[in-house]
Amino acid sequence: MTVLLLAGTGEAKRIAWGLADKGRRVVASLAGATRSPDPLPVPTRIGGFGGEDAFREYLAAEGISAVLDATHPFADQITDRTARVCAALEIPYCQVLRPEWSAQDDDNWTAIAAPRDVADLVPKGAVVFLGTGRQTLPEFANLEGRRVLARMIDPPTTPFPFEGGEFVIGRPPFDLKSEMRLFKALGVTHLVVKNSGGTGGRPKLDAAREMGLPVFLLDRPKAPELSETATRVETVQGALAWVAAL
Ligand SMILES: NC(=O)c1ccc[n+]([C@@H]2O[C@H](COP(=O)([O-])OP(=O)(O)OC[C@H]3O[C@@H](n4cnc5c(N)ncnc54)[C@H](OP(=O)(O)O)[C@@H]3O)[C@@H](O)[C@H]2O)c1
């Protein structure tokens, strides 16, 4: 039995470490989005599968008997496709989906449905910190008149996709103090983040609360419908228990 672990998150790393010692055959898969990812303690393939047909071929060729999807809550294409393909092939599928963040009393959060909505809510002259990743960046192009700072793990190979924007390079983990220092140094007035949940991205929200900064949280994409052979867990422990029970 070989378990395919779709990785690319902190949870996936911890799951890989949790499975490495259990003697179960596991292969991890990374999209290749980060240039120098931390190595995982299980055999790892890197790069997209090449579309749905190629993914199906991969599952058959590697004798994959279960898929543990620990990709990011906003990585909806890989998740939707994997859930659908596993349902069709009756391969057990488990999505690891951490709970969303919810605001405390002194947080100043506004949920938004799409990046373009930020422009209606942030005044000209604002300094907007985007913690939303590279892919959605062009969707913020209507923020003209604001200084837009987008944090990336890897230095960019292409120019910022619109005027008034700058990259800020930083590799996690971040903590409350370092986030506050960064926001002060940059003069940040507003934050835009994905409602990713989890602990890794949380310090920027805690820093915003400490500094009284408004935060706009992008709503998550809808999680896929689950078939009879599929399940969903919220934690690394839940994922490890699912594999143990296979
Ligand atoms: N979206 C985010 O905000 C975010 C944040 C942090 C980390 N990540 C991680 O970055 C990766 C890419 O995210 P995304 O939002 O670009 O994904 P996506 O839009 O859902 O998927 C786009 C394509 O990337 C490939 N892919 C995605 N995850 C893969 C994996 N684990 N192994 C092999 N191929 C994968 C697949 O290509 P093929 O069609 O060629 O198979 C997929 O069709 C994910 O693994 C995710 O966990 C994403």
The ligand as an SDF file (V2000), in Angstrom:
LIG
                    3D

 48 52  0  0  0  0  0  0  0  0999 V2000
   -2.7150   28.8230   -2.7990 N   0  0  0  0  0  0  0  0  0  0  0  0
   -2.1000   29.2290   -1.7080 C   0  0  0  0  0  0  0  0  0  0  0  0
   -2.4540   30.2780   -1.1140 O   0  0  0  0  0  0  0  0  0  0  0  0
   -0.9490   28.4550   -1.1350 C   0  0  0  0  0  0  0  0  0  0  0  0
   -0.3240   28.9280    0.0490 C   0  0  0  0  0  0  0  0  0  0  0  0
    0.7160   28.1920    0.6090 C   0  0  0  0  0  0  0  0  0  0  0  0
    1.1260   27.0240    0.0080 C   0  0  0  0  0  0  0  0  0  0  0  0
    0.5160   26.5900   -1.1440 N   0  0  0  0  0  0  0  0  0  0  0  0
    0.9650   25.3330   -1.7370 C   0  0  0  0  0  0  0  0  0  0  0  0
    1.4910   25.6060   -3.0110 O   0  0  0  0  0  0  0  0  0  0  0  0
    1.1260   24.5600   -3.9150 C   0  0  0  0  0  0  0  0  0  0  0  0
    0.4790   25.1730   -5.1320 C   0  0  0  0  0  0  0  0  0  0  0  0
   -0.6670   25.8790   -4.7080 O   0  0  0  0  0  0  0  0  0  0  0  0
   -1.7040   26.4290   -5.7770 P   0  0  0  0  0  0  0  0  0  0  0  0
   -2.6790   27.2660   -5.0680 O   0  0  0  0  0  0  0  0  0  0  0  0
   -0.9340   26.9450   -6.9650 O   0  0  0  0  0  0  0  0  0  0  0  0
   -2.4140   25.0620   -6.2240 O   0  0  0  0  0  0  0  0  0  0  0  0
   -3.6650   24.8440   -7.1780 P   0  0  0  0  0  0  0  0  0  0  0  0
   -4.0060   26.1150   -7.8610 O   0  0  0  0  0  0  0  0  0  0  0  0
   -4.7220   24.1510   -6.4290 O   0  0  0  0  0  0  0  0  0  0  0  0
   -3.0920   23.7970   -8.2320 O   0  0  0  0  0  0  0  0  0  0  0  0
   -2.5440   24.2020   -9.4740 C   0  0  0  0  0  0  0  0  0  0  0  0
   -1.7190   23.0690  -10.0320 C   0  0  0  0  0  0  0  0  0  0  0  0
   -0.5170   22.9250   -9.2810 O   0  0  0  0  0  0  0  0  0  0  0  0
   -0.1540   21.5550   -9.2170 C   0  0  0  0  0  0  0  0  0  0  0  0
   -0.0950   21.1830   -7.8030 N   0  0  0  0  0  0  0  0  0  0  0  0
   -0.6340   21.8340   -6.7320 C   0  0  0  0  0  0  0  0  0  0  0  0
   -0.2790   21.2320   -5.5930 N   0  0  0  0  0  0  0  0  0  0  0  0
    0.5040   20.1750   -5.9450 C   0  0  0  0  0  0  0  0  0  0  0  0
    1.1900   19.1860   -5.2090 C   0  0  0  0  0  0  0  0  0  0  0  0
    1.1690   19.1610   -3.8580 N   0  0  0  0  0  0  0  0  0  0  0  0
    1.9040   18.2680   -5.9040 N   0  0  0  0  0  0  0  0  0  0  0  0
    1.9600   18.3050   -7.2670 C   0  0  0  0  0  0  0  0  0  0  0  0
    1.3340   19.2250   -8.0020 N   0  0  0  0  0  0  0  0  0  0  0  0
    0.6150   20.1460   -7.3540 C   0  0  0  0  0  0  0  0  0  0  0  0
   -1.1670   20.7960  -10.0320 C   0  0  0  0  0  0  0  0  0  0  0  0
   -0.6380   20.7690  -11.3490 O   0  0  0  0  0  0  0  0  0  0  0  0
   -0.9530   19.5910  -12.4050 P   0  0  0  0  0  0  0  0  0  0  0  0
   -2.3030   19.9110  -12.9640 O   0  0  0  0  0  0  0  0  0  0  0  0
    0.1530   19.7340  -13.4000 O   0  0  0  0  0  0  0  0  0  0  0  0
   -0.9150   18.2920  -11.6720 O   0  0  0  0  0  0  0  0  0  0  0  0
   -2.3710   21.7110   -9.9550 C   0  0  0  0  0  0  0  0  0  0  0  0
   -3.2800   21.5170  -11.0160 O   0  0  0  0  0  0  0  0  0  0  0  0
    0.1860   23.6030   -3.1820 C   0  0  0  0  0  0  0  0  0  0  0  0
    0.8720   22.4050   -2.9410 O   0  0  0  0  0  0  0  0  0  0  0  0
   -0.1800   24.3470   -1.9140 C   0  0  0  0  0  0  0  0  0  0  0  0
   -0.2700   23.5000   -0.7960 O   0  0  0  0  0  0  0  0  0  0  0  0
   -0.5000   27.2850   -1.7230 C   0  0  0  0  0  0  0  0  0  0  0  0
  1  2  1  0
  2  3  2  0
  2  4  1  0
  4  5  1  0
  4 48  2  0
  5  6  2  0
  6  7  1  0
  7  8  2  0
  8  9  1  0
  8 48  1  0
  9 10  1  0
  9 46  1  0
 10 11  1  0
 11 12  1  0
 11 44  1  0
 12 13  1  0
 13 14  1  0
 14 15  2  0
 14 16  1  0
 14 17  1  0
 17 18  1  0
 18 19  2  0
 18 20  1  0
 18 21  1  0
 21 22  1  0
 22 23  1  0
 23 24  1  0
 23 42  1  0
 24 25  1  0
 25 26  1  0
 25 36  1  0
 26 27  1  0
 26 35  1  0
 27 28  2  0
 28 29  1  0
 29 30  1  0
 29 35  2  0
 30 31  1  0
 30 32  2  0
 32 33  1  0
 33 34  2  0
 34 35  1  0
 36 37  1  0
 36 42  1  0
 37 38  1  0
 38 39  2  0
 38 40  1  0
 38 41  1  0
 42 43  1  0
 44 45  1  0
 44 46  1  0
 46 47  1  0
M  CHG  2   8   1  16  -1
M  END
$$$$
